[in-house]
Amino acid sequence: MLRLEDLTLFVRAAALGNFSEAAREAGLPPAQVSTAIKRLETQLNIRLFARSTRSLRLTPEGETWLPFATQMLDTLHAGMQQLQTSEDEIRGTLQIAVPSDLGRNLLLTVFQDFRRRHPALRLRILFSDNLADIFKDPVDVAFRYGHNDDASFISLPVAAENRRVLVASPDWISRHGEPKTLEELRQHNALTYSLRGRLYDRWTLFRDGQMHEVQVSSVMMSDDAEVIRRMAIAGEGIANKSWLDVSDDIAEGRLKIILPDYQGDPVPLNMICPHRKQLSPAVRLLYEVVREKCVLKLQHLPF
């Protein structure tokens, strides 16, 4: 098998026209360069140099072989550069699972900006409210709402202070009035969410440290959180939504907080992955930019 060092010394000796100069450049004894060339000639079964006491020149076979040797070294060098990327160059494919509403309305722009900053990276984004099985599904990381009690995977907090808020559109409020008490809330149409067959129609609210559960009724429900948000904006009823999902809608007047004296139940957002080895540079950088975005949104949480 050809040695990389032998190829390198051959190319440099041909360029410099002198074994001693090639040895000096490489920091080697001249005899070691001569030995490397002889070893290469033996493996190729040709003479590469015509030597005399006064001159060194390539043989015709050496001249034929030189561009191939140069090309091999260039290819090896290019391959090593690809493997030894700088810290700010992220490569490969990153597969991300993210809740429907959060992904489409808050994190999609984060993902787009992240990929533009790392053009060698490919993103595969799965929008779904169904919880991804990070051990079976083809995902590297998942962003997930809720408290993590499962020690079988790694969980990093993204927005620990996130809570739900009750919201309705100005149009809905003008037509139906704004509920001022929990009892009045029960009389209004709620936009309820279902997941894996379970309907979430008992809303938890907190006031002065006391927890209240409100049984709501609805004529419209969906298993897609994004659909619930759209129906709320369209004036179909009152929704109980994560602050991260609707903060922009509230800031821009599409939705208004109902019963602002009551806190919604906490819905912390976490980034999870199967094991610590999954925390690649790409994953760590993505975590930081997503966390930064969410922390900015939480600064405007009204309670």
C-alpha positions in Angstrom: 0.0 0.0 0.0 1.3 3.4 -0.9 2.3 5.6 2.0 1.0 9.2 2.1 4.4 10.4 3.4 6.1 8.8 0.4 3.8 10.4 -2.1 4.2 13.8 -0.5 8.0 13.5 -0.5 8.0 12.4 -4.2 5.9 15.4 -5.2 8.0 17.9 -3.3 11.3 16.4 -4.5 10.0 16.6 -8.1 9.1 20.3 -7.5 12.3 21.2 -5.8 14.6 19.0 -8.0 16.6 18.0 -5.0 16.3 15.3 -2.3 18.2 17.4 0.3 15.8 20.4 -0.3 12.8 18.2 0.1 14.3 16.7 3.3 15.1 20.1 4.7 11.5 21.3 4.0 10.0 18.3 5.7 12.5 18.4 8.6 13.9 14.9 7.8 17.4 13.5 7.1 18.1 13.3 3.3 18.6 9.6 3.6 15.0 9.2 4.8 13.7 10.9 1.6 15.9 8.7 -0.5 14.5 5.6 1.3 10.9 6.8 0.7 11.5 7.3 -3.0 13.1 3.9 -3.3 10.1 2.3 -1.5 7.7 4.0 -3.8 9.6 2.9 -6.9 9.6 -0.7 -5.6 5.8 -0.6 -5.1 5.2 0.9 -8.5 7.9 -1.2 -10.2 9.3 1.8 -12.1 12.1 4.3 -11.7 10.8 7.8 -10.8 14.0 9.7 -10.9 17.2 9.6 -12.9 20.0 10.4 -10.4 23.5 11.5 -10.8 26.0 13.2 -8.5 25.2 16.6 -10.0 21.5 16.4 -11.0 18.1 14.9 -10.3 15.4 14.7 -12.9 12.2 12.8 -13.4 12.2 9.8 -15.7 9.5 9.6 -18.4 7.6 7.2 -16.1 8.1 9.7 -13.2 6.7 12.5 -15.3 3.7 10.3 -16.2 3.1 9.4 -12.5 3.5 12.9 -11.1 0.1 14.4 -12.0 -1.6 11.3 -10.6 0.3 11.5 -7.3 -0.5 15.3 -7.1 -4.2 14.6 -7.7 -4.2 11.9 -5.0 -2.7 14.3 -2.5 -5.1 17.0 -3.4 -8.1 14.7 -3.0 -6.9 13.5 0.4 -6.4 17.1 1.5 -9.9 18.1 0.4 -11.3 15.1 2.2 -9.5 16.0 5.4 -10.8 19.6 5.2 -14.3 18.3 4.8 -14.0 16.2 8.0 -12.1 18.9 10.0 -14.8 21.6 9.7 -14.5 24.7 11.8 -16.7 25.0 14.9 -19.1 27.4 13.2 -19.7 25.1 10.2 -22.4 22.6 11.0 -23.1 19.7 8.6 -25.4 16.8 8.2 -29.1 16.4 8.7 -31.0 17.4 11.8 -34.4 16.0 12.3 -36.7 17.9 14.6 -40.2 17.2 16.0 -42.2 20.2 17.2 -45.8 20.9 18.2 -48.0 22.1 15.4 -48.9 25.6 16.6 -45.5 26.4 18.2 -43.6 25.2 15.1 -45.6 27.0 12.5 -46.1 30.4 14.3 -43.0 30.9 16.4 -40.2 28.4 15.7 -40.4 28.1 11.9 -38.6 31.5 11.4 -36.0 30.4 14.0 -35.4 27.2 12.0 -35.1 29.1 8.8 -32.6 31.7 10.2 -30.6 28.9 11.8 -30.3 27.0 8.5 -29.3 30.2 6.6 -26.5 30.7 9.2 -25.4 27.1 8.6 -25.8 26.4 4.9 -24.2 23.0 5.1 -26.9 21.8 7.4 -30.1 20.2 6.3 -33.3 20.3 8.5 -36.1 17.8 8.5 -39.0 19.3 10.5 -42.0 17.3 11.7 -45.0 19.3 12.8 -47.3 17.3 14.9 -49.1 17.5 18.3 -48.7 13.7 18.8 -45.7 13.1 21.0 -42.8 11.8 19.0 -41.2 8.6 20.3 -37.6 9.8 20.2 -36.3 6.2 20.5 -38.4 4.9 17.5 -39.3 7.8 15.3 -36.7 9.3 12.9 -36.0 12.4 15.0 -32.8 13.7 16.7 -34.6 16.1 19.0 -38.2 17.0 20.0 -39.6 20.2 21.5 -42.3 19.1 23.9 -44.7 20.9 26.3 -45.2 19.6 29.8 -43.3 18.5 32.8 -40.7 15.8 32.3 -40.9 12.9 34.7 -39.1 10.4 32.4 -35.5 9.9 33.3 -34.9 7.7 30.2 -34.0 10.6 28.0 -32.2 14.0 28.2 -34.5 17.0 28.8 -33.3 20.6 28.5 -35.6 23.5 29.7 -36.4 26.0 27.0 -39.3 28.0 28.5 -39.8 26.8 32.1 -42.1 29.7 33.0 -44.5 29.3 30.1 -48.2 29.2 31.0 -51.6 29.0 29.3 -53.8 32.0 28.8 -57.5 32.4 28.0 -58.0 34.3 24.8 -60.7 35.3 22.4 -60.9 37.6 19.4 -62.2 41.2 19.7 -65.0 40.2 17.3 -66.1 37.4 19.6 -66.0 39.7 22.6 -68.1 42.3 20.8 -70.7 39.8 19.8 -70.9 37.7 23.0 -69.5 39.9 25.7 -66.4 39.3 27.8 -66.8 36.9 30.8 -65.8 38.4 34.1 -66.2 35.3 36.3 -65.5 31.6 36.1 -69.3 31.0 36.1 -69.7 33.3 33.1 -66.8 31.5 31.4 -68.8 28.2 31.6 -71.6 29.8 29.6 -69.4 30.6 26.6 -68.4 28.4 23.8 -64.9 27.0 24.4 -62.6 25.8 21.6 -61.4 22.5 23.0 -58.4 20.4 22.1 -58.2 16.6 21.9 -55.1 14.4 21.9 -55.1 10.7 21.3 -58.9 10.5 21.9 -58.8 12.6 25.2 -60.8 15.8 25.2 -59.3 18.6 27.3 -62.5 20.3 28.4 -61.5 20.9 32.1 -59.4 24.1 32.3 -57.2 24.8 35.3 -56.8 28.4 36.5 -55.1 29.9 39.5 -55.8 33.0 41.5 -54.2 34.1 44.8 -52.5 30.7 45.1 -55.8 28.8 44.8 -56.5 26.4 42.0 -59.8 26.3 40.1 -61.0 23.8 37.6 -63.6 24.9 35.1 -65.7 22.4 33.1 -66.2 24.0 29.7 -68.5 23.1 26.8 -67.8 23.4 23.1 -69.4 23.0 19.7 -66.0 23.0 17.9 -63.0 20.9 18.8 -59.8 19.7 17.1 -56.8 17.5 17.6 -54.6 20.2 16.0 -53.5 23.1 18.2 -53.0 25.3 15.2 -56.6 24.8 14.2 -57.7 25.9 17.7 -55.7 29.1 17.4 -57.1 29.9 14.0 -60.7 29.3 15.1 -60.1 31.7 18.1 -58.8 34.4 15.7 -61.8 33.8 13.5 -64.1 34.6 16.3 -65.5 31.1 17.0 -65.0 31.0 20.8 -62.6 31.2 23.7 -59.4 29.2 23.7 -57.0 28.1 26.4 -53.6 28.4 24.7 -49.9 28.4 25.5 -48.6 31.9 25.8 -45.8 31.0 23.4 -48.4 30.1 20.8 -50.5 33.3 21.0 -48.2 36.0 22.3 -47.8 37.5 18.8 -51.6 37.4 18.2 -52.1 39.3 21.5 -49.4 41.9 20.7 -50.9 42.5 17.3 -54.5 42.7 18.5 -55.9 39.5 16.9 -56.6 38.0 20.3 -57.3 39.5 23.7 -56.7 37.9 27.1 -59.8 36.9 29.0 -60.0 36.9 32.8 -56.5 38.4 33.2 -56.7 38.1 37.0 -56.5 34.3 36.6 -53.2 32.5 35.7 -53.4 29.5 33.4 -51.7 26.3 34.3 -48.0 26.0 33.6 -46.9 24.4 30.4 -43.1 24.4 30.4 -41.4 23.8 27.0 -38.4 21.4 26.9 -36.1 20.1 24.3 -35.6 16.4 24.6 -33.3 13.8 22.9 -32.6 10.1 23.5 -29.2 10.4 25.2 -26.4 12.8 25.9 -24.4 11.7 22.8 -27.2 13.2 20.7 -26.2 16.7 22.0 -24.1 17.5 18.9 -22.9 21.0 18.1 -25.8 21.5 15.8 -28.3 20.4 18.5 -26.6 22.6 21.2 -26.7 25.7 18.9 -30.3 25.1 17.9 -31.2 24.8 21.6 -29.6 28.1 22.3 -31.4 30.0 19.5 -34.8 28.5 20.3 -34.4 29.2 24.0 -33.4 32.8 23.3 -36.5 33.3 21.2 -38.8 31.8 23.8 -37.2 33.8 26.7 -37.9 37.0 24.8 -41.5 36.1 24.4 -41.9 35.2 28.1 -40.8 38.7 29.1 -44.2 39.9 28.1 -46.1 37.2 29.9 -48.8 39.2 31.9 -48.4 37.2 35.1 
